[in-house]
Amino acid sequence: MTDDDNTRSRHAVVVGGGLAGVTTALQLAGAGVRVTLVEGRPRLGGLAFSFRRGDLTVDNGQHVYLRCCTAYRWFLERVGGAHLAPLQDRLDVPVLDVAPARGPRLGRLRRTGLPVPLHLAAGLASYPHLSLAERASVGRAALALGKLDPADPALDGIDFATWLGRHGQSRRTIDALWDLVGVATLNATAPNASMGLAAMVFKTGLLSEPGAADIGWARVPLGELHDTLARKALDSAGVRTELSTRVRDISRAGHGRWLVEVDGEQLQADTVVLAVPQRETHALLPEGALEDPDRLLDIGTAPILNIHVLYDRKVLRRPFFAALGTPVQWVFDRTEASGLRHGQYLALSQSAAEAEIDTPVSVLRERYLPELERLLPAARGAGVRDFFVTRERTATFAPAPGVGRLRPGARTRAPGLYLAGSWTATGWPATMESAVRSGFSAAGAALSALGRPHEHPLKEAA
């Protein structure tokens, strides 16, 4: 490396304006690198965004995070939005079961302030949706899970249901507890989820520290956090952000640099970070960048369906709840965040939605409105002002057994070219946390190659 190389302004092009790309750009710019971020959509935020529907601002889907999601919490702080997405003081999840003959029965998954694992003992002991024997079996399985290493490659090769079966978990226990949490976090039911990823979720969220699973969610539209505030943070960091701009090609330029061809312009860069989904990454990868690029195409995708219902009056008094004995999974009150002034707006988040992702709206309406009336007696007779659906057919990568060996790291075989995205090898499932962590990894690898001093934002990974 010559003195000229050390002194001239380094330029990085980040392709993709989701959480991974924005994080990468902020980290690179913070280390003094000149950054251009290119995003094909007219907004930032990737698959966690908002849009207008009449007078309302609507999220494409309900996204939550946990206290253990330290990278996403860093992101919120970095863009100045932490106060807009607060965490619960203590984990408390209302769970309504509609199966009992007497009508919906309410249970709660909650913790105390006691040390791990005692913090969950009282909540499990009083959880009415499992028998005494089933609750005892959950405790034994949790202790066994706590001894696992989620990074063990052997765990990636088996499915979560097989492991649960080996540890005495009944079908009811899986439905009322393990899948209740796992489907929402993994976007897959236990038979379709890698045990390695399941172990990571449950061990980190439930067994790392008492407050690890406390839930946080945005009290404002996601677009305010992931687009408006993110764009402001990028501007303040000196990042050039180009929206509605497609990358057409990435190729080698002279002197070890890269040439990024976008709409109507060619960008020269010392560093390129691809922070787009795996299929788009595969299409843009220069030859030789990965030993077996087609493995990216073997990383499957999984859909999420979101159902939006506007009632003419208040039918739910809680901010959210989970459901059993019904197709309904999780229901959130989005009235205030959307700007609705009269009535109530509920959002149903339906993960692992392969069976319903293409179902017509009329059929979904006939199916889900009666289910909501079963769960919420106050909804009976309430007027439905609007009913609509948002579909993310490729919402996440599929966390199937064996996916761990397919997920690439941040570095490629091509010097100066890096990968980011929740689908890369972060150790986490496809969450906002995974996306931000991938941005840390890509930026860290790039800065090391450029000889720029930097520190990892998270103390635990420093």
PECOR-V724068 format. One line per field, one symbol per residue. phi: phi as a letter, one per 30 degrees, with the letter a starting at -180 (. if undefined). A space follows every 10 residues. Layout:
phi->???
This chain:
phi->.dddddcddd bccccjcddd dddedddddd cjddbcccbd ddacjhcbbb bcbidcccdd adcbbceddd ddddeeddci bddcbdcddb eacdbcccde ddjeccbbcb bccdddcddc dddddcdddb dedddddddd ddddddddce ddeddddccd ddddddcicd edddddbdde ddddcciade dccddddddd dddddcbcae cececbadcb eeddddcddd dddddddidd ccchbcdcab bdcdhicccc cceiacccbd bbcccbeddd dedcdddidb dbdddddddd bbcbcbccbc cdadbbccda acbbiaddcb bbdcedddjd cbibcccccc dhcedbdcde eddddddcdd dddddbeddd iddcdabbbc bcdbdbdddd ejdedcdddd dcdcejcbbb kddddcicdd bdddddddde dddddddddd icdabddced cd
